[in-house]
Amino acid sequence: MNKSSGPEARLLVVDDEPNIRELLSTSLRFAGFEVVAAGNGREALAAVEKQAPDLAVLDVMLPDMDGFTLTRRLRAAGRHFPVVFLTARDDTEDKVTGLTVGGDDYVTKPFSLDEVVARIRAVLRRTQPLEDDDAVIRVDDLELDDDAHEVRRGGVAIDLSPTEFKLLRYLMLNPNRVLSKAQILDHVWEYDFNGDASIVESYISYLRRKIDRNPDSPALIQTKRGVGYLLRTAEKR
């Protein structure tokens, strides 16, 4: 969607603090988004069913369930729109937990409204299918369908978050090519997380657990120590 034909995207804002919730909602509407707001996890789940948002901005600390639990419930229900977490704690443990449950980005309180808008647009850009590329990419027994947003290995469906999907897509478009952390940050995230390359390590780790989980199948995602990561095909093993 674009501003000339309607809202840029439909967003769900979830925060139990009325002042922050209203400030975010008003600012995001002014930026061109349609916004639905909720004050707790239960309200958020109901809003998702009724409004089908394109992206959610979730406070980690909510009164009835934390943002991580809420995201787990959304993913378990088949809701795979991207999630941006709001947190008052800028620590690695929170980031890793957020990645584990399928989050796509973090904004630390106190935040600037310009930063929130920029992060939202960056996540939306990187999680949208690219129409000018082939819809289905295949590497060995691994298949990625852009249009259906589905991944299968050996015919078995694999559930990925939007950013995991984008990372796998980048690896599959460059089989047998070692990709550095800097290249992955640039192509998948489109900015550098303030130079925090550990984000790439975490995502590769979680993606590997999902893609290479079958002990009877060869591991596709490989680490080239000190250099980067690659998706190694059967012919190169």
BAFISE-261625 format. One line per 5 residues: for each residue x, y, z of N, C-alpha, C. Coordinates in steps of 0.001 Angstrom, whole numbers, plus 500000, padded with zeros to 6 digits. Example, Ala and Ser with C-alpha at 12.3 -4.5 7.8 and 13.67 -1.06 7.14 Angstrom:
<pts>
513190 494310 507800 512300 495500 507800 513200 496700 507800  512850 497750 507080 513670 498940 507140 512900 500030 507870;
</pts>
This chain:
<pts>
500838 498806 500000 500000 500000 500000 500869 501239 500000  500356 502315 499471 501082 503566 499531 500132 504676 499935  500657 505838 500227 499850 506927 500757 498829 507439 499770  499091 507309 498475 498158 507814 497490 496914 506953 497390  497037 505653 497711 495900 504748 497590 495341 504339 498939;
495938 504799 500005 495471 504438 501332 496621 504414 502314  496385 503886 503525 497450 503834 504530 498646 503024 504048  499814 503391 504538 501048 502681 504161 501018 501229 504626  500442 500994 505798 500277 499646 506345 499366 499753 507559  498803 498616 507959 497974 498590 509171 498818 498070 510325;
498954 498861 511389 499796 498520 512520 498967 498254 513773  499443 497335 514580 498873 497087 515907 499875 497577 516937  499465 498516 517785 500305 499050 518854 499792 498516 520179  500660 497830 520925 500256 497218 522194 501159 497747 523303  500573 498537 524201 501307 499085 525344 500306 499379 526448;
500635 499017 527677 499684 499210 528775 499715 500622 529340  500688 501434 528934 500745 502819 529401 499961 503704 528434  498821 504263 528869 497958 505039 527965 498675 506175 527250  499566 506873 527959 500251 508008 527335 501144 507559 526182  501901 506490 526406 502790 505982 525347 501961 505424 524190;
500913 504686 524527 500060 504091 523495 499436 505166 522611  498943 506235 523233 498305 507308 522459 499331 508093 521651  500501 508346 522249 501554 509076 521536 501999 508306 520305  502248 507004 520476 502667 506181 519351 501585 506127 518275  500358 505890 518699 499260 505753 517739 499078 507024 516929;
499084 508155 517608 498898 509438 516915 500044 509712 515951  501264 509469 516401 502436 509738 515565 502467 508822 514346  502131 507557 514531 502152 506611 513412 501031 506923 512414  499891 507363 512902 498828 507777 511967 499284 508989 511161  499952 509920 511844 500453 511114 511154 501479 510731 510091;
502231 509646 510335 503246 509187 509384 502640 508439 508203  501339 508174 508253 500684 507551 507107 500221 506131 507314  500258 505653 508561 499829 504299 508854 498408 504280 509413  497726 503160 509191 496492 502891 509917 496880 502194 511212  496296 502604 512330 496733 502093 513625 495563 501549 514431;
495748 500362 514985 494838 499767 515958 495618 499633 517252  495023 500036 518370 495744 500026 519644 495115 499049 520625  495965 498492 521508 495507 497590 522556 496334 497831 523806  495711 497607 524975 496386 497881 526235 496933 496665 526938  496626 495460 526427 497153 494252 527040 497135 493115 526012;
497599 491944 526426 497700 490829 525498 496359 490333 525000  495381 490246 525877 494056 489759 525462 493431 490676 524420  493526 491982 524660 493002 492934 523681 493750 492812 522360  495048 492563 522442 495852 492442 521227 495430 491230 520403  495220 490093 521061 494796 488884 520348 493451 489096 519667;
492538 489788 520346 491228 490073 519756 491368 491013 518566  492268 492018 518685 492465 492971 517600 493065 492300 516371  493946 491347 516587 494549 490625 515460 493476 489873 514680  492559 489239 515374 491490 488490 514713 490594 489401 513883  490329 490594 514395 489400 491507 513717 490072 492357 512637;
491323 492742 512864 491949 493761 512011 493031 493235 511082  493608 492049 511338 494662 491472 510498 495768 492490 510200  496534 492905 511209 497577 493922 510999 498716 493417 510126  499438 494364 509518 500618 494050 508719 501868 493948 509591  501829 494588 510772 502969 494597 511686 502463 494974 513070;
503108 494437 514105 502748 494783 515480 503932 495423 516192  503641 496455 516976 504616 497081 517866 504208 496682 519283  504999 495816 519929 504607 495227 521204 505531 495653 522332  504937 496164 523407 505707 496397 524622 506044 495036 525245  507278 494855 525681 507665 493582 526288 506923 493365 527605;
506772 494425 528409 506138 494311 529722 504659 494687 529626  503797 493670 529672 502347 493872 529655 501750 493266 530917  500579 493739 531373 500048 493294 532663 499567 491848 532700  499069 491309 531593 498504 489959 531619 499431 488899 531023  500221 489266 530023 501224 488373 529442 502291 489249 528810;
503552 488827 528883 504586 489688 528299 504564 489591 526778  505275 490504 526153 505269 490556 524692 505813 489296 524046  506735 488613 524729 507277 487367 524192 506215 486268 524177  505459 486164 525277 504388 485171 525349 503320 485462 524307  502985 486741 524161 502002 487131 523155 502472 486735 521756;
503761 486966 521453 504291 486613 520135 504266 485104 519926  504603 484341 520961 504529 482873 520855 503104 482431 520503  502124 483044 521131 500732 482660 520876 500312 483038 519454  500777 484189 518995 500468 484601 517621 501085 483635 516620  502366 483288 516813 503038 482375 515888 502379 480990 515921;
502000 480529 517117 501358 479222 517234 500003 479199 516527  499369 480373 516445 498067 480477 515776 498200 480726 514280  499460 480721 513772 499673 480915 512346 499734 482364 511913  499902 483290 512868 500003 484723 512551 501477 485086 512419  501934 485328 511198 503367 485492 510952 503748 486898 510483;
502909 487889 510779 503297 489262 510460 504470 489669 511351  505302 490610 510898 506486 491000 511681 506119 491689 512989  507038 491593 513959 506853 492162 515293 508072 492997 515664  507812 494222 516123 508852 495098 516661 508592 495246 518152  509566 494883 518986 509401 494961 520428 509817 496333 520960;
509070 496806 521959 509456 497974 522742 509915 497466 524103  511103 497848 524519 511603 497373 525804 512352 498474 526532  512252 498458 527852 512997 499421 528663 514382 498912 528987  514652 497669 528601 515940 497054 528919 516678 496705 527632  517833 497310 527464 518624 497062 526255 519695 496024 526561;
519265 494773 526833 520255 493747 527137 520146 492593 526147  521230 491851 526034 521314 490772 525046 520288 489682 525327  520021 489391 526601 519084 488313 526935 517705 488588 526356  517238 489835 526484 515938 490188 525909 515956 490050 524398  517047 490473 523773 517133 490384 522315 517091 488937 521860;
517841 488080 522541 517869 486670 522165 516501 486037 522350  515827 486355 523468 514480 485831 523695 513537 486288 522594  513643 487560 522220 512789 488082 521156 513007 487375 519833  514259 487082 519508 514564 486358 518277 514022 484937 518335  514123 484326 519515 513664 482953 519670 512181 482824 519386;
511393 483786 519830 509939 483693 519655 509487 484230 518303  510402 484758 517503 510030 485206 516171 509886 486704 516008  510547 487482 516881 510528 488937 516723 511444 489379 515597  511251 490614 515137 512006 491103 513979 512888 492299 514282  512609 493038 515362 513442 494190 515688 513119 494646 517110;
513961 495548 517612 513830 496096 518950 513930 497610 518908  513146 498280 519725 513337 499702 519995 513369 499845 521511  514422 500481 522025 514604 500606 523465 514041 501928 523974  513261 501858 525060 512756 503068 525718 513867 503705 526540  513924 505039 526576 513097 505989 525822 513517 506026 524350;
512556 506205 523468 512844 506161 522042 512391 507455 521384  512948 507700 520199 512464 508822 519406 511413 508303 518436  510400 509104 518179 509336 508681 517276 509863 508470 515866  510835 509278 515463 511437 509102 514132 512102 507742 514021  512757 507300 515103 513413 505995 515086 512384 504876 514957;
511271 504988 515677 510235 503956 515608 509697 503846 514181  509395 504983 513558 508877 504978 512190 509898 504372 511233  511171 504747 511386 512220 504225 510501 512372 502716 510668  512324 502227 511907 512460 500790 512148 511280 500025 511545  510084 500562 511717 508890 499917 511173 508987 499806 509653;
509369 500891 509007 509467 500867 507538 510559 499912 507077  511671 499851 507811 512750 498927 507438 512284 497475 507555  511556 497162 508624 511050 495795 508792 510039 495463 507703  509146 496387 507395 508157 496142 506345 508836 495914 504995  509902 496682 504707 510602 496510 503432 511230 495133 503340;
511885 494711 504409 512626 493462 504312 511749 492227 504441  510507 492382 504877 509629 491218 505021 508598 491114 503911  508630 492037 502948 507717 491947 501815 508357 491146 500691  507604 490270 500021 508143 489519 498883 508607 490450 497773  509636 490053 497072 510144 490819 495941 509515 490286 494660;
508702 491133 494016 507907 490669 492877 508731 490397 491632  509943 490970 491546 510706 490831 490307 511603 489592 490308  511548 488784 491370 512352 487579 491429 511479 486339 491301  512101 485190 490982 511349 483948 490903 510661 483676 492227  509409 483225 492152 508626 483011 493370 509150 481822 494164;
509660 480798 493495 510109 479591 494177 511616 479406 493960  512337 479236 495078 513776 479004 495031 514028 477609 495593  514861 476821 494925 515154 475456 495379 516662 475242 495488  517077 474685 496598 518462 474263 496809 518413 472867 497418  518876 471878 496663 518767 470480 497086 517316 470162 497442;
517084 469661 498665 515705 469318 499039 515010 470447 499802  515607 471653 499752 515048 472820 500425 514340 473705 499408  513112 474112 499715 512304 474909 498791 511696 476097 499525  511829 477280 498929 511268 478503 499488 510322 479123 498475  509074 479348 498883 508048 479930 498021 507741 481337 498506;
508178 482345 497729 507977 483742 498107 506497 484110 498176  505733 483701 497173 504332 484097 497105 503525 483530 498268  503736 482260 498566 502988 481613 499651 503647 481823 501012  504860 482383 501019 505649 482579 502239 505784 481244 502981  506192 480228 502238 506331 478886 502799 507725 478331 502524;
508213 477539 503476 509500 476855 503322 509282 475379 503620  509859 474518 502777 509782 473074 502989 511153 472450 502784  511449 471462 503599 512644 470662 503360 512238 469196 503326  512551 468550 502215 512127 467171 502042 510616 467032 502081  509923 468079 501649 508467 468056 501637 507815 468408 502953;
508610 468635 504006 508076 468953 505337 508098 470469 505548  506958 471034 505919 506847 472479 506125 507678 472925 507328  508329 474082 507201 509144 474670 508266 508599 476059 508567  508291 476310 509809 507702 477585 510223 508804 478591 510535  508861 479696 509777 509877 480723 509976 509227 482077 510237;
509899 482897 511034 509473 484286 511194 509809 485046 509916  509236 486232 509702 509534 486993 508476 511021 487259 508265  511749 487586 509329 513177 487874 509149 513971 486600 508926  513613 485505 509582 514259 484225 509289 514045 483845 507834  512847 484098 507336 512514 483809 505936 513413 484625 505003;
513577 485899 505318 514410 486767 504482 515882 486338 504523  516354 485947 505698 517736 485481 505822 517950 484208 505016  517033 483265 505139 517165 482021 504381 517120 482305 502887  516268 483196 502488 516155 483555 501062 517493 484079 500532  518156 484929 501324 519437 485484 500905 520490 484389 500785;
520508 483447 501744 521447 482330 501673 521174 481457 500446  519880 481219 500171 519521 480345 499052 519804 480987 497696  519776 482304 497634 520104 482990 496390 521613 483009 496131  522386 482637 497166 523847 482638 497039 524433 481298 497494  523989 480172 496908 524469 478862 497361 525975 478719 497164;
526619 478103 498163 528067 477825 498140 528928 479082 498159  528322 480207 498444 529072 481465 498550 529121 481876 500020  530324 482126 500533 530461 482556 501920 530034 484023 502035  529064 484265 502915 528540 485609 503128 528991 486113 504498  529607 487272 504529 530084 487824 505798 528914 488370 506614;
529163 488582 507903 528127 489168 508756 527722 490552 508247  528706 491308 507773 528408 492645 507259 527502 492571 506030  527779 491623 505134 526924 491458 503954 525505 491063 504350  525394 490167 505320 524069 489725 505752 523310 490866 506406  523979 491625 507270 523327 492787 507885 522828 493753 506826;
523652 493994 505812 523310 494975 504774 522136 494499 503923  522100 493224 503577 521075 492733 502657 519790 492298 503350  519904 491823 504588 518720 491320 505278 518095 492379 506174  518946 493080 506936 518413 494085 507856 518391 495488 507259  519251 495754 506317 519355 497049 505638 519905 498147 506539;
520309 497793 507727 521064 498686 508592 521807 497801 509581  522689 498369 510400 523670 497513 511074 523434 497291 512560  522239 497552 513082 521983 497296 514501 523090 497915 515361  523532 499111 514992 524623 499777 515699 525877 498907 515750  526078 498131 514676 527266 497305 514583 527184 496000 515344;
526020 495634 515842 525869 494426 516652 525732 493200 515763  526870 492621 515380 526873 491457 514493 526382 490195 515196  526240 490233 516525 525736 489065 517239 524297 488752 516839  523590 489740 516323 522234 489507 515824 522278 488454 514712  523273 488562 513826 523405 487601 512734 523693 486214 513297;
524605 486118 514260 524935 484832 514869 523692 484174 515469  522876 484979 516161 521674 484433 516796 520695 483922 515751  520472 484706 514710 519520 484296 513680 519998 483054 512931  521302 482986 512634 521840 481794 511972 521628 480572 512856  521864 480721 514154 521695 479614 515087 520261 479103 515097;
519289 480021 515192 517881 479601 515226 517437 479038 513880  517928 479631 512799 517569 479138 511474 518142 477735 511254  519367 477525 511707 519995 476212 511558 519205 475137 512310  518705 475469 513495 517923 474502 514268 516659 474068 513516  516110 474972 512732 514883 474650 512007 515169 473955 510676;
516166 474439 509953 516460 473904 508623 517191 472572 508706  518125 472470 509649 518973 471273 509753 518608 470411 510964  517338 470381 511306 516915 469681 512525 516869 468162 512354  516781 467692 511118 516690 466249 510886 518099 465647 510871  518431 464796 511847 519797 464235 511906 520121 463312 510737;
519087 462862 510018 519313 461976 508878 519585 462740 507581  519446 464060 507623 519711 464893 506438 520997 465678 506647  521767 465894 505593 523009 466662 505728 522732 468115 506097  523613 468695 506894 523461 470093 507295 523725 471004 506102  522802 471903 505831 522946 472833 504711 523672 474113 505115;
523347 474648 506292 523912 475930 506723 525251 475681 507412  526301 476224 506836 527656 475993 507315 528295 477301 507791  529216 477172 508746 529981 478312 509252 531408 478242 508743  531880 479309 508161 533288 479435 507769 533946 480328 508808  534612 479732 509750 535106 480471 510905 535953 481678 510498;
535634 482793 511122 536353 484023 510855 535965 484705 509563  535058 484085 508796 534677 484674 507500 533181 484949 507438  532357 483897 507620 530924 484097 507528 530166 482791 507439  529076 482790 506675 528175 481637 506597 527824 481348 505144  527464 480081 504895 527059 479725 503536 526055 478590 503582;
525301 478470 502490 524409 477346 502276 525107 476410 501292  525572 475252 501797 526385 474357 500979 525505 473289 500327  525582 473194 499006 524790 472213 498279 525467 470856 498289  524712 469818 497905 525216 468439 497937 526449 468275 497069  526471 468939 495929 527580 468767 494978 528880 469342 495487;
528809 470196 496523 530013 470823 497059 530483 470178 498363  529778 469154 498817 530177 468517 500080 531290 467508 499848;
</pts>
